[in-house]
């Protein structure tokens, strides 16, 4: 969902910049940068400390085995 929203926002930014008189290619490069940053965040998120998944622990382990 992150990539879809970033792509939609990037295309809106591209059209607005193009409408303001900035060259279409320059506006597209800004939009491409936004999508690349979002995809980088999407790829890095699973490796951050709070999102790491360890081995599955038993649901209710016995206290003394």
mmCIF file of the N, C-alpha and C atoms, coordinates in Angstrom:
data_MODEL
# 
_entry.id   MODEL 
# 
loop_
_atom_site.group_PDB 
_atom_site.id 
_atom_site.type_symbol 
_atom_site.label_atom_id 
_atom_site.label_alt_id 
_atom_site.label_comp_id 
_atom_site.label_asym_id 
_atom_site.label_entity_id 
_atom_site.label_seq_id 
_atom_site.pdbx_PDB_ins_code 
_atom_site.Cartn_x 
_atom_site.Cartn_y 
_atom_site.Cartn_z 
_atom_site.occupancy 
_atom_site.B_iso_or_equiv 
_atom_site.pdbx_formal_charge 
_atom_site.auth_seq_id 
_atom_site.auth_comp_id 
_atom_site.auth_asym_id 
_atom_site.auth_atom_id 
_atom_site.pdbx_PDB_model_num 
ATOM 1   N N  . UNK A 1 1  ? 0.815  -1.180  0.000   1.00 0.00 ? 1  UNK A N  1 
ATOM 2   C CA . UNK A 1 1  ? 0.000  0.000   0.000   1.00 0.00 ? 1  UNK A CA 1 
ATOM 3   C C  . UNK A 1 1  ? 0.871  1.261   0.000   1.00 0.00 ? 1  UNK A C  1 
ATOM 4   N N  . UNK A 1 2  ? 2.015  1.151   0.663   1.00 0.00 ? 2  UNK A N  1 
ATOM 5   C CA . UNK A 1 2  ? 2.924  2.290   0.714   1.00 0.00 ? 2  UNK A CA 1 
ATOM 6   C C  . UNK A 1 2  ? 3.376  2.691   -0.689  1.00 0.00 ? 2  UNK A C  1 
ATOM 7   N N  . UNK A 1 3  ? 3.699  1.710   -1.508  1.00 0.00 ? 3  UNK A N  1 
ATOM 8   C CA . UNK A 1 3  ? 4.182  2.014   -2.860  1.00 0.00 ? 3  UNK A CA 1 
ATOM 9   C C  . UNK A 1 3  ? 3.083  2.597   -3.739  1.00 0.00 ? 3  UNK A C  1 
ATOM 10  N N  . UNK A 1 4  ? 1.868  2.123   -3.554  1.00 0.00 ? 4  UNK A N  1 
ATOM 11  C CA . UNK A 1 4  ? 0.749  2.641   -4.349  1.00 0.00 ? 4  UNK A CA 1 
ATOM 12  C C  . UNK A 1 4  ? 0.494  4.106   -4.000  1.00 0.00 ? 4  UNK A C  1 
ATOM 13  N N  . UNK A 1 5  ? 0.471  4.414   -2.713  1.00 0.00 ? 5  UNK A N  1 
ATOM 14  C CA . UNK A 1 5  ? 0.246  5.799   -2.292  1.00 0.00 ? 5  UNK A CA 1 
ATOM 15  C C  . UNK A 1 5  ? 1.394  6.712   -2.716  1.00 0.00 ? 5  UNK A C  1 
ATOM 16  N N  . UNK A 1 6  ? 2.608  6.216   -2.615  1.00 0.00 ? 6  UNK A N  1 
ATOM 17  C CA . UNK A 1 6  ? 3.757  7.024   -3.023  1.00 0.00 ? 6  UNK A CA 1 
ATOM 18  C C  . UNK A 1 6  ? 3.743  7.283   -4.527  1.00 0.00 ? 6  UNK A C  1 
ATOM 19  N N  . UNK A 1 7  ? 3.359  6.285   -5.301  1.00 0.00 ? 7  UNK A N  1 
ATOM 20  C CA . UNK A 1 7  ? 3.294  6.459   -6.747  1.00 0.00 ? 7  UNK A CA 1 
ATOM 21  C C  . UNK A 1 7  ? 2.199  7.450   -7.130  1.00 0.00 ? 7  UNK A C  1 
ATOM 22  N N  . UNK A 1 8  ? 1.044  7.345   -6.484  1.00 0.00 ? 8  UNK A N  1 
ATOM 23  C CA . UNK A 1 8  ? -0.046 8.280   -6.772  1.00 0.00 ? 8  UNK A CA 1 
ATOM 24  C C  . UNK A 1 8  ? 0.359  9.709   -6.405  1.00 0.00 ? 8  UNK A C  1 
ATOM 25  N N  . UNK A 1 9  ? 0.967  9.873   -5.242  1.00 0.00 ? 9  UNK A N  1 
ATOM 26  C CA . UNK A 1 9  ? 1.409  11.205  -4.833  1.00 0.00 ? 9  UNK A CA 1 
ATOM 27  C C  . UNK A 1 9  ? 2.493  11.741  -5.769  1.00 0.00 ? 9  UNK A C  1 
ATOM 28  N N  . UNK A 1 10 ? 3.371  10.866  -6.222  1.00 0.00 ? 10 UNK A N  1 
ATOM 29  C CA . UNK A 1 10 ? 4.437  11.290  -7.131  1.00 0.00 ? 10 UNK A CA 1 
ATOM 30  C C  . UNK A 1 10 ? 3.870  11.759  -8.471  1.00 0.00 ? 10 UNK A C  1 
ATOM 31  N N  . UNK A 1 11 ? 2.863  11.070  -8.959  1.00 0.00 ? 11 UNK A N  1 
ATOM 32  C CA . UNK A 1 11 ? 2.269  11.488  -10.227 1.00 0.00 ? 11 UNK A CA 1 
ATOM 33  C C  . UNK A 1 11 ? 1.538  12.822  -10.083 1.00 0.00 ? 11 UNK A C  1 
ATOM 34  N N  . UNK A 1 12 ? 0.893  13.037  -8.940  1.00 0.00 ? 12 UNK A N  1 
ATOM 35  C CA . UNK A 1 12 ? 0.235  14.329  -8.700  1.00 0.00 ? 12 UNK A CA 1 
ATOM 36  C C  . UNK A 1 12 ? 1.277  15.437  -8.636  1.00 0.00 ? 12 UNK A C  1 
ATOM 37  N N  . UNK A 1 13 ? 2.370  15.186  -7.938  1.00 0.00 ? 13 UNK A N  1 
ATOM 38  C CA . UNK A 1 13 ? 3.448  16.181  -7.852  1.00 0.00 ? 13 UNK A CA 1 
ATOM 39  C C  . UNK A 1 13 ? 4.016  16.470  -9.237  1.00 0.00 ? 13 UNK A C  1 
ATOM 40  N N  . UNK A 1 14 ? 4.177  15.427  -10.037 1.00 0.00 ? 14 UNK A N  1 
ATOM 41  C CA . UNK A 1 14 ? 4.706  15.605  -11.391 1.00 0.00 ? 14 UNK A CA 1 
ATOM 42  C C  . UNK A 1 14 ? 3.802  16.503  -12.220 1.00 0.00 ? 14 UNK A C  1 
ATOM 43  N N  . UNK A 1 15 ? 2.507  16.259  -12.166 1.00 0.00 ? 15 UNK A N  1 
ATOM 44  C CA . UNK A 1 15 ? 1.563  17.058  -12.967 1.00 0.00 ? 15 UNK A CA 1 
ATOM 45  C C  . UNK A 1 15 ? 1.522  18.498  -12.462 1.00 0.00 ? 15 UNK A C  1 
ATOM 46  N N  . UNK A 1 16 ? 1.540  18.683  -11.139 1.00 0.00 ? 16 UNK A N  1 
ATOM 47  C CA . UNK A 1 16 ? 1.516  20.042  -10.592 1.00 0.00 ? 16 UNK A CA 1 
ATOM 48  C C  . UNK A 1 16 ? 2.781  20.805  -10.976 1.00 0.00 ? 16 UNK A C  1 
ATOM 49  N N  . UNK A 1 17 ? 3.934  20.169  -10.853 1.00 0.00 ? 17 UNK A N  1 
ATOM 50  C CA . UNK A 1 17 ? 5.179  20.844  -11.234 1.00 0.00 ? 17 UNK A CA 1 
ATOM 51  C C  . UNK A 1 17 ? 5.198  21.165  -12.720 1.00 0.00 ? 17 UNK A C  1 
ATOM 52  N N  . UNK A 1 18 ? 4.707  20.250  -13.535 1.00 0.00 ? 18 UNK A N  1 
ATOM 53  C CA . UNK A 1 18 ? 4.659  20.461  -14.966 1.00 0.00 ? 18 UNK A CA 1 
ATOM 54  C C  . UNK A 1 18 ? 3.720  21.619  -15.289 1.00 0.00 ? 18 UNK A C  1 
ATOM 55  N N  . UNK A 1 19 ? 2.615  21.710  -14.549 1.00 0.00 ? 19 UNK A N  1 
ATOM 56  C CA . UNK A 1 19 ? 1.665  22.804  -14.752 1.00 0.00 ? 19 UNK A CA 1 
ATOM 57  C C  . UNK A 1 19 ? 2.219  24.145  -14.303 1.00 0.00 ? 19 UNK A C  1 
ATOM 58  N N  . UNK A 1 20 ? 3.129  24.134  -13.365 1.00 0.00 ? 20 UNK A N  1 
ATOM 59  C CA . UNK A 1 20 ? 3.723  25.384  -12.888 1.00 0.00 ? 20 UNK A CA 1 
ATOM 60  C C  . UNK A 1 20 ? 4.842  25.892  -13.787 1.00 0.00 ? 20 UNK A C  1 
ATOM 61  N N  . UNK A 1 21 ? 5.171  25.142  -14.814 1.00 0.00 ? 21 UNK A N  1 
ATOM 62  C CA . UNK A 1 21 ? 6.165  25.608  -15.763 1.00 0.00 ? 21 UNK A CA 1 
ATOM 63  C C  . UNK A 1 21 ? 7.506  24.929  -15.674 1.00 0.00 ? 21 UNK A C  1 
ATOM 64  N N  . UNK A 1 22 ? 7.656  24.006  -14.753 1.00 0.00 ? 22 UNK A N  1 
ATOM 65  C CA . UNK A 1 22 ? 8.902  23.244  -14.679 1.00 0.00 ? 22 UNK A CA 1 
ATOM 66  C C  . UNK A 1 22 ? 8.873  22.211  -15.792 1.00 0.00 ? 22 UNK A C  1 
ATOM 67  N N  . UNK A 1 23 ? 10.013 21.947  -16.377 1.00 0.00 ? 23 UNK A N  1 
ATOM 68  C CA . UNK A 1 23 ? 10.064 20.980  -17.471 1.00 0.00 ? 23 UNK A CA 1 
ATOM 69  C C  . UNK A 1 23 ? 9.501  19.634  -17.023 1.00 0.00 ? 23 UNK A C  1 
ATOM 70  N N  . UNK A 1 24 ? 8.864  18.926  -17.920 1.00 0.00 ? 24 UNK A N  1 
ATOM 71  C CA . UNK A 1 24 ? 8.243  17.648  -17.599 1.00 0.00 ? 24 UNK A CA 1 
ATOM 72  C C  . UNK A 1 24 ? 9.243  16.619  -17.106 1.00 0.00 ? 24 UNK A C  1 
ATOM 73  N N  . UNK A 1 25 ? 10.420 16.610  -17.708 1.00 0.00 ? 25 UNK A N  1 
ATOM 74  C CA . UNK A 1 25 ? 11.442 15.637  -17.307 1.00 0.00 ? 25 UNK A CA 1 
ATOM 75  C C  . UNK A 1 25 ? 11.926 15.908  -15.891 1.00 0.00 ? 25 UNK A C  1 
ATOM 76  N N  . UNK A 1 26 ? 12.102 17.179  -15.535 1.00 0.00 ? 26 UNK A N  1 
ATOM 77  C CA . UNK A 1 26 ? 12.562 17.520  -14.189 1.00 0.00 ? 26 UNK A CA 1 
ATOM 78  C C  . UNK A 1 26 ? 11.516 17.143  -13.145 1.00 0.00 ? 26 UNK A C  1 
ATOM 79  N N  . UNK A 1 27 ? 10.257 17.399  -13.458 1.00 0.00 ? 27 UNK A N  1 
ATOM 80  C CA . UNK A 1 27 ? 9.192  17.002  -12.545 1.00 0.00 ? 27 UNK A CA 1 
ATOM 81  C C  . UNK A 1 27 ? 9.105  15.494  -12.401 1.00 0.00 ? 27 UNK A C  1 
ATOM 82  N N  . UNK A 1 28 ? 9.350  14.790  -13.497 1.00 0.00 ? 28 UNK A N  1 
ATOM 83  C CA . UNK A 1 28 ? 9.332  13.325  -13.449 1.00 0.00 ? 28 UNK A CA 1 
ATOM 84  C C  . UNK A 1 28 ? 10.485 12.797  -12.599 1.00 0.00 ? 28 UNK A C  1 
ATOM 85  N N  . UNK A 1 29 ? 11.626 13.437  -12.655 1.00 0.00 ? 29 UNK A N  1 
ATOM 86  C CA . UNK A 1 29 ? 12.757 12.993  -11.840 1.00 0.00 ? 29 UNK A CA 1 
ATOM 87  C C  . UNK A 1 29 ? 12.453 13.169  -10.346 1.00 0.00 ? 29 UNK A C  1 
ATOM 88  N N  . UNK A 1 30 ? 11.763 14.243  -9.984  1.00 0.00 ? 30 UNK A N  1 
ATOM 89  C CA . UNK A 1 30 ? 11.360 14.429  -8.591  1.00 0.00 ? 30 UNK A CA 1 
ATOM 90  C C  . UNK A 1 30 ? 10.376 13.323  -8.191  1.00 0.00 ? 30 UNK A C  1 
ATOM 91  N N  . UNK A 1 31 ? 9.431  13.017  -9.069  1.00 0.00 ? 31 UNK A N  1 
ATOM 92  C CA . UNK A 1 31 ? 8.457  11.962  -8.799  1.00 0.00 ? 31 UNK A CA 1 
ATOM 93  C C  . UNK A 1 31 ? 9.151  10.603  -8.682  1.00 0.00 ? 31 UNK A C  1 
ATOM 94  N N  . UNK A 1 32 ? 10.105 10.356  -9.536  1.00 0.00 ? 32 UNK A N  1 
ATOM 95  C CA . UNK A 1 32 ? 10.851 9.101   -9.490  1.00 0.00 ? 32 UNK A CA 1 
ATOM 96  C C  . UNK A 1 32 ? 11.645 8.992   -8.191  1.00 0.00 ? 32 UNK A C  1 
ATOM 97  N N  . UNK A 1 33 ? 12.220 10.088  -7.727  1.00 0.00 ? 33 UNK A N  1 
ATOM 98  C CA . UNK A 1 33 ? 12.939 10.091  -6.459  1.00 0.00 ? 33 UNK A CA 1 
ATOM 99  C C  . UNK A 1 33 ? 12.005 9.729   -5.305  1.00 0.00 ? 33 UNK A C  1 
ATOM 100 N N  . UNK A 1 34 ? 10.800 10.252  -5.326  1.00 0.00 ? 34 UNK A N  1 
ATOM 101 C CA . UNK A 1 34 ? 9.832  9.948   -4.273  1.00 0.00 ? 34 UNK A CA 1 
ATOM 102 C C  . UNK A 1 34 ? 9.466  8.466   -4.271  1.00 0.00 ? 34 UNK A C  1 
ATOM 103 N N  . UNK A 1 35 ? 9.250  7.890   -5.440  1.00 0.00 ? 35 UNK A N  1 
ATOM 104 C CA . UNK A 1 35 ? 8.910  6.468   -5.531  1.00 0.00 ? 35 UNK A CA 1 
ATOM 105 C C  . UNK A 1 35 ? 10.099 5.602   -5.105  1.00 0.00 ? 35 UNK A C  1 
ATOM 106 N N  . UNK A 1 36 ? 11.298 5.962   -5.486  1.00 0.00 ? 36 UNK A N  1 
ATOM 107 C CA . UNK A 1 36 ? 12.484 5.207   -5.082  1.00 0.00 ? 36 UNK A CA 1 
ATOM 108 C C  . UNK A 1 36 ? 12.706 5.267   -3.575  1.00 0.00 ? 36 UNK A C  1 
ATOM 109 N N  . UNK A 1 37 ? 12.461 6.418   -2.974  1.00 0.00 ? 37 UNK A N  1 
ATOM 110 C CA . UNK A 1 37 ? 12.594 6.520   -1.521  1.00 0.00 ? 37 UNK A CA 1 
ATOM 111 C C  . UNK A 1 37 ? 11.551 5.650   -0.827  1.00 0.00 ? 37 UNK A C  1 
ATOM 112 N N  . UNK A 1 38 ? 10.330 5.633   -1.329  1.00 0.00 ? 38 UNK A N  1 
ATOM 113 C CA . UNK A 1 38 ? 9.283  4.809   -0.720  1.00 0.00 ? 38 UNK A CA 1 
ATOM 114 C C  . UNK A 1 38 ? 9.601  3.323   -0.873  1.00 0.00 ? 38 UNK A C  1 
ATOM 115 N N  . UNK A 1 39 ? 10.129 2.921   -2.014  1.00 0.00 ? 39 UNK A N  1 
ATOM 116 C CA . UNK A 1 39 ? 10.469 1.510   -2.194  1.00 0.00 ? 39 UNK A CA 1 
ATOM 117 C C  . UNK A 1 39 ? 11.657 1.109   -1.324  1.00 0.00 ? 39 UNK A C  1 
ATOM 118 N N  . UNK A 1 40 ? 12.580 2.039   -1.100  1.00 0.00 ? 40 UNK A N  1 
ATOM 119 C CA . UNK A 1 40 ? 13.703 1.754   -0.203  1.00 0.00 ? 40 UNK A CA 1 
ATOM 120 C C  . UNK A 1 40 ? 13.211 1.568   1.225   1.00 0.00 ? 40 UNK A C  1 
ATOM 121 N N  . UNK A 1 41 ? 12.312 2.418   1.667   1.00 0.00 ? 41 UNK A N  1 
ATOM 122 C CA . UNK A 1 41 ? 11.745 2.280   3.010   1.00 0.00 ? 41 UNK A CA 1 
ATOM 123 C C  . UNK A 1 41 ? 10.990 0.965   3.118   1.00 0.00 ? 41 UNK A C  1 
ATOM 124 N N  . UNK A 1 42 ? 10.238 0.619   2.079   1.00 0.00 ? 42 UNK A N  1 
ATOM 125 C CA . UNK A 1 42 ? 9.469  -0.627  2.077   1.00 0.00 ? 42 UNK A CA 1 
ATOM 126 C C  . UNK A 1 42 ? 10.385 -1.848  2.183   1.00 0.00 ? 42 UNK A C  1 
ATOM 127 N N  . UNK A 1 43 ? 11.537 -1.789  1.545   1.00 0.00 ? 43 UNK A N  1 
ATOM 128 C CA . UNK A 1 43 ? 12.469 -2.915  1.578   1.00 0.00 ? 43 UNK A CA 1 
ATOM 129 C C  . UNK A 1 43 ? 13.243 -2.988  2.893   1.00 0.00 ? 43 UNK A C  1 
ATOM 130 N N  . UNK A 1 44 ? 13.478 -1.853  3.551   1.00 0.00 ? 44 UNK A N  1 
ATOM 131 C CA . UNK A 1 44 ? 14.281 -1.816  4.769   1.00 0.00 ? 44 UNK A CA 1 
ATOM 132 C C  . UNK A 1 44 ? 13.442 -2.106  6.022   1.00 0.00 ? 44 UNK A C  1 
ATOM 133 N N  . UNK A 1 45 ? 12.150 -1.819  5.991   1.00 0.00 ? 45 UNK A N  1 
ATOM 134 C CA . UNK A 1 45 ? 11.307 -1.974  7.174   1.00 0.00 ? 45 UNK A CA 1 
ATOM 135 C C  . UNK A 1 45 ? 11.392 -3.348  7.841   1.00 0.00 ? 45 UNK A C  1 
ATOM 136 N N  . UNK A 1 46 ? 11.410 -4.463  7.125   1.00 0.00 ? 46 UNK A N  1 
ATOM 137 C CA . UNK A 1 46 ? 11.474 -5.760  7.821   1.00 0.00 ? 46 UNK A CA 1 
ATOM 138 C C  . UNK A 1 46 ? 12.775 -5.979  8.594   1.00 0.00 ? 46 UNK A C  1 
ATOM 139 N N  . UNK A 1 47 ? 13.819 -5.262  8.283   1.00 0.00 ? 47 UNK A N  1 
ATOM 140 C CA . UNK A 1 47 ? 15.113 -5.482  8.919   1.00 0.00 ? 47 UNK A CA 1 
ATOM 141 C C  . UNK A 1 47 ? 15.364 -4.563  10.114  1.00 0.00 ? 47 UNK A C  1 
ATOM 142 N N  . UNK A 1 48 ? 14.447 -3.668  10.413  1.00 0.00 ? 48 UNK A N  1 
ATOM 143 C CA . UNK A 1 48 ? 14.604 -2.796  11.570  1.00 0.00 ? 48 UNK A CA 1 
ATOM 144 C C  . UNK A 1 48 ? 14.368 -3.597  12.845  1.00 0.00 ? 48 UNK A C  1 
ATOM 145 N N  . UNK A 1 49 ? 14.991 -3.211  13.956  1.00 0.00 ? 49 UNK A N  1 
ATOM 146 C CA . UNK A 1 49 ? 14.922 -4.017  15.178  1.00 0.00 ? 49 UNK A CA 1 
ATOM 147 C C  . UNK A 1 49 ? 13.508 -4.314  15.672  1.00 0.00 ? 49 UNK A C  1 
ATOM 148 N N  . UNK A 1 50 ? 12.583 -3.389  15.577  1.00 0.00 ? 50 UNK A N  1 
ATOM 149 C CA . UNK A 1 50 ? 11.236 -3.631  16.083  1.00 0.00 ? 50 UNK A CA 1 
ATOM 150 C C  . UNK A 1 50 ? 10.412 -4.568  15.222  1.00 0.00 ? 50 UNK A C  1 
ATOM 151 N N  . UNK A 1 51 ? 10.835 -4.804  13.988  1.00 0.00 ? 51 UNK A N  1 
ATOM 152 C CA . UNK A 1 51 ? 10.042 -5.609  13.065  1.00 0.00 ? 51 UNK A CA 1 
ATOM 153 C C  . UNK A 1 51 ? 10.638 -6.978  12.793  1.00 0.00 ? 51 UNK A C  1 
ATOM 154 N N  . UNK A 1 52 ? 11.721 -7.318  13.458  1.00 0.00 ? 52 UNK A N  1 
ATOM 155 C CA . UNK A 1 52 ? 12.334 -8.618  13.222  1.00 0.00 ? 52 UNK A CA 1 
ATOM 156 C C  . UNK A 1 52 ? 11.483 -9.706  13.839  1.00 0.00 ? 52 UNK A C  1 
ATOM 157 N N  . UNK A 1 53 ? 11.352 -10.786 13.106  1.00 0.00 ? 53 UNK A N  1 
ATOM 158 C CA . UNK A 1 53 ? 10.591 -11.912 13.619  1.00 0.00 ? 53 UNK A CA 1 
ATOM 159 C C  . UNK A 1 53 ? 11.551 -13.039 13.928  1.00 0.00 ? 53 UNK A C  1 
ATOM 160 N N  . UNK A 1 54 ? 11.547 -13.455 15.162  1.00 0.00 ? 54 UNK A N  1 
ATOM 161 C CA . UNK A 1 54 ? 12.427 -14.534 15.581  1.00 0.00 ? 54 UNK A CA 1 
ATOM 162 C C  . UNK A 1 54 ? 11.766 -15.885 15.364  1.00 0.00 ? 54 UNK A C  1 
ATOM 163 N N  . UNK A 1 55 ? 12.332 -16.882 15.988  1.00 0.00 ? 55 UNK A N  1 
ATOM 164 C CA . UNK A 1 55 ? 11.742 -18.204 15.903  1.00 0.00 ? 55 UNK A CA 1 
ATOM 165 C C  . UNK A 1 55 ? 10.404 -18.189 16.630  1.00 0.00 ? 55 UNK A C  1 
ATOM 166 N N  . UNK A 1 56 ? 9.478  -18.967 16.114  1.00 0.00 ? 56 UNK A N  1 
ATOM 167 C CA . UNK A 1 56 ? 8.160  -19.031 16.739  1.00 0.00 ? 56 UNK A CA 1 
ATOM 168 C C  . UNK A 1 56 ? 8.258  -19.725 18.080  1.00 0.00 ? 56 UNK A C  1 
ATOM 169 N N  . UNK A 1 57 ? 7.792  -19.061 19.102  1.00 0.00 ? 57 UNK A N  1 
ATOM 170 C CA . UNK A 1 57 ? 7.800  -19.643 20.434  1.00 0.00 ? 57 UNK A CA 1 
ATOM 171 C C  . UNK A 1 57 ? 6.462  -20.367 20.650  1.00 0.00 ? 57 UNK A C  1 
ATOM 172 N N  . UNK A 1 58 ? 6.456  -21.376 21.500  1.00 0.00 ? 58 UNK A N  1 
ATOM 173 C CA . UNK A 1 58 ? 5.181  -22.049 21.808  1.00 0.00 ? 58 UNK A CA 1 
ATOM 174 C C  . UNK A 1 58 ? 4.187  -21.066 22.401  1.00 0.00 ? 58 UNK A C  1 
ATOM 175 N N  . UNK A 1 59 ? 2.926  -21.362 22.194  1.00 0.00 ? 59 UNK A N  1 
ATOM 176 C CA . UNK A 1 59 ? 1.893  -20.449 22.664  1.00 0.00 ? 59 UNK A CA 1 
ATOM 177 C C  . UNK A 1 59 ? 1.930  -20.271 24.172  1.00 0.00 ? 59 UNK A C  1 
ATOM 178 N N  . UNK A 1 60 ? 1.996  -21.370 24.916  1.00 0.00 ? 60 UNK A N  1 
ATOM 179 C CA . UNK A 1 60 ? 2.030  -21.320 26.369  1.00 0.00 ? 60 UNK A CA 1 
ATOM 180 C C  . UNK A 1 60 ? 3.058  -22.327 26.872  1.00 0.00 ? 60 UNK A C  1 
ATOM 181 N N  . UNK A 1 61 ? 4.321  -21.919 26.912  1.00 0.00 ? 61 UNK A N  1 
ATOM 182 C CA . UNK A 1 61 ? 5.343  -22.885 27.350  1.00 0.00 ? 61 UNK A CA 1 
ATOM 183 C C  . UNK A 1 61 ? 5.195  -23.211 28.839  1.00 0.00 ? 61 UNK A C  1 
ATOM 184 N N  . UNK A 1 62 ? 5.512  -24.443 29.181  1.00 0.00 ? 62 UNK A N  1 
ATOM 185 C CA . UNK A 1 62 ? 5.451  -24.846 30.588  1.00 0.00 ? 62 UNK A CA 1 
ATOM 186 C C  . UNK A 1 62 ? 6.537  -24.101 31.361  1.00 0.00 ? 62 UNK A C  1 
ATOM 187 N N  . UNK A 1 63 ? 6.262  -23.693 32.604  1.00 0.00 ? 63 UNK A N  1 
ATOM 188 C CA . UNK A 1 63 ? 7.237  -22.907 33.353  1.00 0.00 ? 63 UNK A CA 1 
ATOM 189 C C  . UNK A 1 63 ? 8.484  -23.703 33.730  1.00 0.00 ? 63 UNK A C  1 
ATOM 190 N N  . UNK A 1 64 ? 8.347  -24.992 34.020  1.00 0.00 ? 64 UNK A N  1 
ATOM 191 C CA . UNK A 1 64 ? 9.504  -25.791 34.430  1.00 0.00 ? 64 UNK A CA 1 
ATOM 192 C C  . UNK A 1 64 ? 9.508  -27.091 33.648  1.00 0.00 ? 64 UNK A C  1 
ATOM 193 N N  . UNK A 1 65 ? 10.500 -27.258 32.828  1.00 0.00 ? 65 UNK A N  1 
ATOM 194 C CA . UNK A 1 65 ? 10.613 -28.504 32.069  1.00 0.00 ? 65 UNK A CA 1 
ATOM 195 C C  . UNK A 1 65 ? 11.847 -29.258 32.494  1.00 0.00 ? 65 UNK A C  1 
# 
